[in-house]
Amino acid sequence: MARPKKVSSDQILDAIERVVVKHGAARLSIDAVAQEAGISKSRVVLDYKSKSALLDALIERELQMESKRIETMLESCRETPHPELFARVKLAEEALDDKERAVTMAISSSLSSDSSVRRRMLEWVNHDLQAMDSGPKPEVARMAYFALVGFSCHEWFGLIDWCEEERLLFMEQLRSMYRAVPEFQPSSQPLSNPSNE
């Protein structure tokens, strides 16, 4: 009798990722992951009980990798006006590869139908917003962050495909905008309503 193939959690996560890259989130299943990893379905079920659990594991892995990338980049951005913002902008200077785009699309396509995915992504966005609020000029940092997210979403969905020069220019414009805009000073005067004038 053949011994069962030993497989690590990383190998199963790699298989989840390959299924998503090849077929998208709609075709992600325990059967597809078992077939991709070359292991039994029961071995996958041992760690991941459902499609939702597979997706959660993939998202957790991606978020951990992204957190590490941000932490590493923060070190090189310590002397910038807003390290948290500038680290994220610096990371966005590099275009997504096909694997990253496929995984991002799988996560995006699951947002409306999977409450666990939506919760995880809300936590991620809230974490990013807290990071924007942690430095000087938080209102300006948030504007730049949302511009960066808008750019990224358009890229993930294949709606823009900028060359490296255009991408680097956009990222530099975000940094320049942050530097140029003064800190928001709340006005003691109420805003006038133009329709009353």
C-alpha positions, 0 to 999 in steps of 0.5 A, a space after each residue: 500500500 502506498 504511503 499518503 503524500 506528505 504535504 505542508 500547509 504552504 503547498 496547499 496554499 500554493 495550490 489554492 493560489 494556482 487554482 485562482 490564477 488559472 481559473 478564478 475564484 468561481 472555480 475554487 473548490 476543495 476538489 480543484 485544490 486537491 487535484 492541483 496539489 496532487 493530494 486527496 480531498 480529505 487531506 485538504 478538508 483536514 485544514 480547510 472545511 469549505 471554499 470560504 475557508 480556502 479563500 480566507 487562507 489565501 487572503 490571510 497569506 496575501 495580507 501577511 505578505 503585504 504587511 511584510 512588504 510594507 514593514 520593509 518599505 517603512 524602513 526605507 521611508 522613515 525620513 519621508 514626510 509621512 512614512 506610512 503613506 510614502 511606503 505604500 506609494 513606493 510599493 505601488 511603483 512596481 506593476 502587479 504581475 499576473 499572479 498578483 492580479 489574479 489573486 486580487 481579482 479573486 478577492 475582489 469578486 468575492 467581496 459581495 458574496 462572502 461576508 468573511 472576505 468583506 470583513 477581512 478587507 474592511 479590517 485591512 482598509 481600517 488599518 491603512 486609514 489608521 496608518 494615514 491618521 498616524 502621521 502629519 497632515 492626516 487629511 492630506 494623507 487620506 486624499 493621497 491614499 484614496 488616489 492610490 487605491 483608485 489607481 490600483 483598482 483601475 489597474 487590477 481590473 485592467 482598466 489602465 495599463 501604464 508604462 513604467 514612466 507613467 506609473 513612476 510619474 503618478 507616484 511622484 505626483 502623489 508624493 508632491 501633492 502631499 508635500 504641497 498641501 498645507 495641513 487642514 486648519 478648521 475654519 471658525 467661520 461657517 461655510 456660506 451657502 452660495 444659494 443664499 447670496 
